[in-house]
Amino acid sequence: MNEETKAETCGVPFPPPLVFGATLALGLALGRNAELDPHNAAYSRTAGTISLLAGAAVGAAAVLGIKRAGSAVNVYRPTTALVTTGAFRFSRNPVYFGLTAAYLGIALRARSIPALALLPIALALTDRLVVDPEERYLERRFGDEYRAYRDAVPRWF
């Protein structure tokens, strides 16, 4: 990526889903089928499935909203529209909210205590290394329009 293209984007250091995927993979590698509640494994699977499906739905709705607005989902491409409708009415980061719910669902289904324990690390990394630069970029790009949106809609939920 050349410097001109980089200046037109939010400049995050890696694709955002990578932090969720890598953290989840590490957690699952460290332990699966842990004794979250050995008497209610079905509950963990059910709760995990619900969380996974909800996360996929929220994430898909957010991606669809970005595409409908004619903007780029890829963080390495310039954002051409500030999306404030659909899932973005409730969260400034519904894609990451969806990834979080999906991660939680997979960790619950696997009954992986290490994966659950690593989720706050994935969230902190995403918040500081992805969301913060994205928000600074959106403020530069959209100015008062973004600041009004930021003040009206919570970062996560």
DRENPA-3360 file (N, C-alpha, C; in nm, 2 decimals, always signed):
BEGIN
1 = MNEETKAE = +0.09/-0.12/+0.00/+0.00/+0.00/+0.00/+0.09/+0.12/+0.00 ~ +0.07/+0.22/-0.09/+0.15/+0.34/-0.10/+0.10/+0.44/+0.01 ~ +0.19/+0.54/+0.03/+0.16/+0.63/+0.14/+0.03/+0.71/+0.11 ~ +0.00/+0.74/-0.02/-0.12/+0.82/-0.05/-0.25/+0.74/-0.01 ~ -0.25/+0.61/-0.05/-0.36/+0.52/-0.02/-0.37/+0.51/+0.13 ~ -0.26/+0.49/+0.20/-0.27/+0.47/+0.34/-0.33/+0.59/+0.41 ~ -0.29/+0.71/+0.36/-0.35/+0.84/+0.42/-0.50/+0.85/+0.40 ~ -0.55/+0.78/+0.30/-0.70/+0.79/+0.27/-0.78/+0.68/+0.35;
9 = TCGVPFPP = -0.71/+0.60/+0.42/-0.78/+0.49/+0.50/-0.75/+0.51/+0.65 ~ -0.81/+0.43/+0.73/-0.79/+0.45/+0.87/-0.66/+0.40/+0.93 ~ -0.58/+0.33/+0.85/-0.44/+0.29/+0.89/-0.43/+0.18/+0.99 ~ -0.53/+0.09/+1.01/-0.52/-0.01/+1.11/-0.41/-0.11/+1.07 ~ -0.34/-0.17/+1.17/-0.22/-0.25/+1.14/-0.25/-0.39/+1.08 ~ -0.37/-0.44/+1.09/-0.41/-0.57/+1.05/-0.55/-0.58/+1.02 ~ -0.60/-0.68/+0.94/-0.74/-0.69/+0.92/-0.81/-0.72/+1.05 ~ -0.91/-0.64/+1.09/-0.98/-0.66/+1.22/-1.02/-0.80/+1.26;
17 = PLVFGATL = -1.08/-0.88/+1.16/-1.12/-1.01/+1.21/-1.00/-1.10/+1.25 ~ -0.88/-1.06/+1.21/-0.77/-1.14/+1.24/-0.75/-1.15/+1.39 ~ -0.77/-1.04/+1.47/-0.74/-1.05/+1.61/-0.84/-1.14/+1.68 ~ -0.97/-1.14/+1.63/-1.07/-1.23/+1.69/-1.03/-1.38/+1.65 ~ -1.00/-1.40/+1.53/-0.97/-1.54/+1.48/-0.84/-1.59/+1.55 ~ -0.74/-1.51/+1.56/-0.61/-1.56/+1.62/-0.63/-1.58/+1.77 ~ -0.70/-1.50/+1.84/-0.73/-1.51/+1.98/-0.81/-1.63/+2.01 ~ -0.92/-1.65/+1.93/-1.00/-1.77/+1.94/-0.93/-1.90/+1.92;
25 = ALGLALGR = -0.85/-1.90/+1.81/-0.77/-2.02/+1.78/-0.67/-2.05/+1.89 ~ -0.61/-1.95/+1.95/-0.52/-1.98/+2.06/-0.60/-2.03/+2.18 ~ -0.71/-1.97/+2.21/-0.79/-2.02/+2.32/-0.84/-2.16/+2.31 ~ -0.88/-2.19/+2.19/-0.93/-2.33/+2.16/-0.81/-2.43/+2.16 ~ -0.69/-2.39/+2.12/-0.58/-2.47/+2.12/-0.53/-2.50/+2.27 ~ -0.56/-2.40/+2.35/-0.52/-2.42/+2.49/-0.62/-2.51/+2.57 ~ -0.74/-2.53/+2.52/-0.83/-2.61/+2.59/-0.97/-2.61/+2.54 ~ -1.03/-2.73/+2.52/-1.17/-2.74/+2.48/-1.23/-2.84/+2.58;
33 = NAELDPHN = -1.37/-2.83/+2.58/-1.45/-2.91/+2.66/-1.41/-2.90/+2.81 ~ -1.38/-2.78/+2.85/-1.34/-2.75/+2.99/-1.47/-2.77/+3.07 ~ -1.45/-2.78/+3.20/-1.56/-2.80/+3.29/-1.63/-2.67/+3.32 ~ -1.69/-2.60/+3.22/-1.77/-2.48/+3.24/-1.89/-2.52/+3.34 ~ -1.96/-2.62/+3.30/-2.06/-2.67/+3.39/-2.09/-2.81/+3.33 ~ -2.02/-2.91/+3.38/-2.03/-3.05/+3.33/-2.17/-3.10/+3.32 ~ -2.26/-3.05/+3.40/-2.40/-3.10/+3.41/-2.49/-3.03/+3.30 ~ -2.44/-2.93/+3.25/-2.52/-2.85/+3.15/-2.45/-2.82/+3.02;
41 = AAYSRTAG = -2.39/-2.93/+2.96/-2.32/-2.91/+2.84/-2.41/-2.87/+2.73 ~ -2.54/-2.92/+2.74/-2.64/-2.88/+2.64/-2.67/-2.73/+2.64 ~ -2.67/-2.68/+2.77/-2.69/-2.54/+2.78/-2.58/-2.45/+2.72 ~ -2.46/-2.50/+2.73/-2.34/-2.43/+2.67/-2.36/-2.43/+2.52 ~ -2.39/-2.55/+2.47/-2.41/-2.56/+2.32/-2.53/-2.47/+2.27 ~ -2.64/-2.47/+2.35/-2.75/-2.39/+2.30/-2.72/-2.24/+2.31 ~ -2.66/-2.20/+2.43/-2.63/-2.06/+2.44/-2.52/-2.02/+2.34 ~ -2.43/-2.10/+2.31/-2.33/-2.08/+2.21/-2.39/-2.06/+2.07;
49 = TISLLAGA = -2.48/-2.15/+2.04/-2.54/-2.14/+1.91/-2.62/-2.01/+1.89 ~ -2.69/-1.98/+1.99/-2.77/-1.85/+1.99/-2.68/-1.73/+1.97 ~ -2.57/-1.73/+2.05/-2.47/-1.62/+2.04/-2.41/-1.62/+1.90 ~ -2.37/-1.73/+1.85/-2.30/-1.74/+1.72/-2.40/-1.69/+1.61 ~ -2.52/-1.74/+1.61/-2.62/-1.70/+1.51/-2.65/-1.55/+1.52 ~ -2.67/-1.50/+1.64/-2.69/-1.36/+1.66/-2.58/-1.27/+1.61 ~ -2.46/-1.31/+1.64/-2.34/-1.24/+1.60/-2.33/-1.24/+1.45 ~ -2.35/-1.35/+1.38/-2.35/-1.36/+1.24/-2.46/-1.27/+1.18;
57 = AVGAAAVL = -2.57/-1.27/+1.24/-2.68/-1.18/+1.18/-2.65/-1.04/+1.20 ~ -2.60/-0.99/+1.31/-2.56/-0.85/+1.33/-2.45/-0.81/+1.24 ~ -2.35/-0.90/+1.23/-2.23/-0.87/+1.15/-2.27/-0.86/+1.00 ~ -2.36/-0.95/+0.96/-2.40/-0.95/+0.82/-2.49/-0.83/+0.79 ~ -2.58/-0.79/+0.88/-2.66/-0.68/+0.86/-2.57/-0.55/+0.85 ~ -2.47/-0.54/+0.93/-2.38/-0.43/+0.93/-2.30/-0.42/+0.80 ~ -2.25/-0.53/+0.75/-2.17/-0.54/+0.63/-2.27/-0.50/+0.51 ~ -2.39/-0.55/+0.51/-2.48/-0.52/+0.41/-2.52/-0.37/+0.41;
65 = GIKRAGSA = -2.53/-0.31/+0.53/-2.55/-0.17/+0.54/-2.44/-0.09/+0.48 ~ -2.32/-0.13/+0.50/-2.20/-0.06/+0.45/-2.20/-0.07/+0.30 ~ -2.23/-0.19/+0.25/-2.23/-0.21/+0.10/-2.34/-0.13/+0.04 ~ -2.46/-0.13/+0.10/-2.57/-0.05/+0.04/-2.54/+0.10/+0.04 ~ -2.46/+0.14/+0.13/-2.43/+0.29/+0.13/-2.32/+0.32/+0.02 ~ -2.27/+0.21/-0.04/-2.17/+0.23/-0.14/-2.03/+0.25/-0.09 ~ -2.01/+0.21/+0.04/-1.88/+0.23/+0.10/-1.80/+0.10/+0.11 ~ -1.68/+0.10/+0.16/-1.59/-0.01/+0.16/-1.60/-0.08/+0.30;
73 = VNVYRPTT = -1.61/-0.21/+0.29/-1.60/-0.29/+0.42/-1.45/-0.31/+0.45 ~ -1.37/-0.32/+0.35/-1.23/-0.34/+0.37/-1.16/-0.22/+0.43 ~ -1.10/-0.23/+0.54/-1.04/-0.12/+0.61/-0.92/-0.06/+0.54 ~ -0.87/-0.13/+0.44/-0.76/-0.07/+0.36/-0.81/+0.00/+0.23 ~ -0.94/+0.03/+0.23/-0.99/+0.11/+0.12/-1.06/+0.23/+0.19 ~ -1.07/+0.34/+0.11/-1.13/+0.47/+0.17/-1.28/+0.45/+0.20 ~ -1.32/+0.51/+0.31/-1.46/+0.51/+0.35/-1.52/+0.62/+0.27 ~ -1.63/+0.59/+0.20/-1.69/+0.70/+0.12/-1.83/+0.74/+0.17;
81 = ALVTTGAF = -1.88/+0.67/+0.27/-2.01/+0.71/+0.33/-2.01/+0.68/+0.48 ~ -2.07/+0.77/+0.55/-2.08/+0.75/+0.70/-2.22/+0.68/+0.71 ~ -2.21/+0.55/+0.76/-2.34/+0.47/+0.77/-2.39/+0.49/+0.91 ~ -2.51/+0.54/+0.92/-2.57/+0.56/+1.05/-2.71/+0.50/+1.07 ~ -2.75/+0.41/+0.97/-2.88/+0.34/+0.97/-2.86/+0.20/+1.00 ~ -2.97/+0.13/+1.01/-2.96/-0.02/+1.03/-2.90/-0.05/+1.17 ~ -2.81/-0.14/+1.17/-2.73/-0.18/+1.29/-2.65/-0.07/+1.35 ~ -2.61/+0.03/+1.26/-2.53/+0.14/+1.30/-2.61/+0.24/+1.38;
89 = RFSRNPVY = -2.74/+0.22/+1.40/-2.82/+0.31/+1.48/-2.80/+0.28/+1.63 ~ -2.76/+0.15/+1.66/-2.74/+0.10/+1.79/-2.60/+0.09/+1.84 ~ -2.51/+0.08/+1.75/-2.37/+0.07/+1.78/-2.28/+0.13/+1.67 ~ -2.18/+0.20/+1.71/-2.09/+0.25/+1.60/-2.00/+0.14/+1.54 ~ -2.00/+0.02/+1.61/-1.92/-0.09/+1.56/-1.99/-0.22/+1.56 ~ -2.10/-0.23/+1.48/-2.18/-0.35/+1.48/-2.11/-0.47/+1.42 ~ -2.01/-0.45/+1.33/-1.94/-0.56/+1.27/-1.85/-0.62/+1.38 ~ -1.79/-0.54/+1.46/-1.71/-0.60/+1.57/-1.79/-0.65/+1.68;
97 = FGLTAAYL = -1.91/-0.59/+1.71/-2.00/-0.65/+1.80/-2.04/-0.79/+1.76 ~ -2.07/-0.80/+1.63/-2.11/-0.93/+1.57/-2.00/-1.03/+1.58 ~ -1.87/-0.99/+1.55/-1.76/-1.08/+1.57/-1.74/-1.12/+1.72 ~ -1.77/-1.03/+1.81/-1.76/-1.06/+1.95/-1.86/-1.17/+1.99 ~ -1.99/-1.15/+1.95/-2.09/-1.25/+1.98/-2.06/-1.38/+1.91 ~ -2.01/-1.38/+1.79/-1.98/-1.51/+1.72/-1.86/-1.58/+1.80 ~ -1.76/-1.50/+1.84/-1.65/-1.56/+1.91/-1.70/-1.62/+2.04 ~ -1.78/-1.55/+2.11/-1.84/-1.60/+2.24/-1.92/-1.73/+2.21;
105 = GIALRARS = -2.00/-1.73/+2.11/-2.07/-1.85/+2.07/-1.99/-1.97/+2.05 ~ -1.88/-1.95/+1.97/-1.79/-2.06/+1.94/-1.72/-2.11/+2.07 ~ -1.68/-2.01/+2.15/-1.61/-2.05/+2.28/-1.71/-2.13/+2.37 ~ -1.83/-2.08/+2.38/-1.93/-2.15/+2.46/-1.96/-2.29/+2.41 ~ -1.98/-2.30/+2.27/-2.00/-2.43/+2.22/-1.89/-2.53/+2.24 ~ -1.77/-2.48/+2.24/-1.65/-2.56/+2.26/-1.63/-2.58/+2.41 ~ -1.70/-2.50/+2.49/-1.68/-2.51/+2.64/-1.53/-2.48/+2.67 ~ -1.48/-2.38/+2.61/-1.33/-2.35/+2.63/-1.31/-2.23/+2.72;
113 = IPALALLP = -1.27/-2.26/+2.84/-1.24/-2.16/+2.94/-1.12/-2.07/+2.89 ~ -1.02/-2.13/+2.83/-0.91/-2.04/+2.78/-0.96/-1.94/+2.67 ~ -1.05/-1.99/+2.58/-1.10/-1.90/+2.48/-1.19/-1.79/+2.54 ~ -1.27/-1.82/+2.64/-1.35/-1.72/+2.71/-1.26/-1.62/+2.78 ~ -1.15/-1.67/+2.84/-1.06/-1.59/+2.91/-0.98/-1.49/+2.82 ~ -0.96/-1.53/+2.70/-0.89/-1.44/+2.60/-0.98/-1.34/+2.53 ~ -1.11/-1.36/+2.54/-1.20/-1.26/+2.48/-1.17/-1.12/+2.52 ~ -1.16/-1.09/+2.65/-1.13/-0.95/+2.68/-1.00/-0.89/+2.62;
121 = IALALTDR = -0.90/-0.98/+2.60/-0.78/-0.94/+2.53/-0.81/-0.90/+2.38 ~ -0.89/-0.99/+2.32/-0.93/-0.96/+2.18/-1.01/-0.82/+2.17 ~ -1.09/-0.80/+2.27/-1.17/-0.68/+2.27/-1.08/-0.56/+2.29 ~ -0.99/-0.57/+2.39/-0.90/-0.46/+2.42/-0.81/-0.42/+2.29 ~ -0.76/-0.53/+2.23/-0.67/-0.51/+2.11/-0.76/-0.44/+2.00 ~ -0.88/-0.49/+1.98/-0.96/-0.43/+1.88/-1.00/-0.29/+1.91 ~ -1.03/-0.26/+2.03/-1.07/-0.13/+2.07/-0.95/-0.03/+2.05 ~ -0.83/-0.07/+2.09/-0.72/+0.03/+2.08/-0.65/+0.03/+1.95;
129 = LVVDPEER = -0.63/-0.09/+1.88/-0.56/-0.09/+1.76/-0.64/-0.08/+1.63 ~ -0.78/-0.09/+1.65/-0.86/-0.09/+1.53/-0.97/+0.03/+1.55 ~ -1.05/+0.02/+1.65/-1.16/+0.12/+1.67/-1.10/+0.26/+1.69 ~ -1.00/+0.28/+1.77/-0.95/+0.41/+1.79/-0.90/+0.48/+1.66 ~ -0.82/+0.41/+1.58/-0.77/+0.47/+1.46/-0.89/+0.49/+1.36 ~ -0.98/+0.40/+1.36/-1.10/+0.41/+1.27/-1.18/+0.54/+1.30 ~ -1.20/+0.56/+1.43/-1.28/+0.67/+1.48/-1.20/+0.81/+1.45 ~ -1.07/+0.81/+1.47/-1.00/+0.93/+1.43/-1.01/+0.96/+1.28;
137 = YLERRFGD = -1.00/+0.85/+1.20/-1.01/+0.87/+1.06/-1.15/+0.92/+1.02 ~ -1.25/+0.86/+1.08/-1.39/+0.90/+1.04/-1.41/+1.05/+1.08 ~ -1.36/+1.09/+1.20/-1.37/+1.23/+1.24/-1.30/+1.32/+1.14 ~ -1.18/+1.28/+1.09/-1.11/+1.37/+0.99/-1.19/+1.37/+0.86 ~ -1.24/+1.26/+0.83/-1.31/+1.25/+0.69/-1.45/+1.31/+0.69 ~ -1.53/+1.30/+0.80/-1.66/+1.35/+0.80/-1.69/+1.46/+0.90 ~ -1.59/+1.50/+0.98/-1.60/+1.61/+1.07/-1.73/+1.62/+1.16 ~ -1.80/+1.73/+1.15/-1.91/+1.75/+1.24/-2.02/+1.64/+1.23;
145 = EYRAYRDA = -2.04/+1.59/+1.11/-2.14/+1.48/+1.09/-2.10/+1.36/+1.17 ~ -1.97/+1.32/+1.17/-1.93/+1.21/+1.25/-1.94/+1.24/+1.40 ~ -1.89/+1.36/+1.44/-1.89/+1.39/+1.58/-2.04/+1.39/+1.64 ~ -2.14/+1.43/+1.56/-2.28/+1.42/+1.60/-2.32/+1.28/+1.62 ~ -2.28/+1.19/+1.52/-2.31/+1.05/+1.53/-2.24/+0.99/+1.65 ~ -2.12/+1.02/+1.67/-2.04/+0.96/+1.78/-2.10/+1.00/+1.91 ~ -2.15/+1.12/+1.92/-2.21/+1.16/+2.05/-2.35/+1.10/+2.07 ~ -2.42/+1.06/+1.97/-2.55/+1.00/+1.98/-2.56/+0.85/+1.99;
153 = VPRWF = -2.45/+0.78/+1.94/-2.46/+0.63/+1.94/-2.34/+0.58/+2.01 ~ -2.36/+0.48/+2.10/-2.25/+0.42/+2.18/-2.15/+0.35/+2.09 ~ -2.03/+0.34/+2.14/-1.92/+0.27/+2.06/-1.95/+0.13/+2.04 ~ -1.99/+0.06/+2.14/-2.02/-0.09/+2.12/-2.17/-0.12/+2.13 ~ -2.24/-0.09/+2.23/-2.38/-0.11/+2.24/-2.44/-0.02/+2.35;
% end
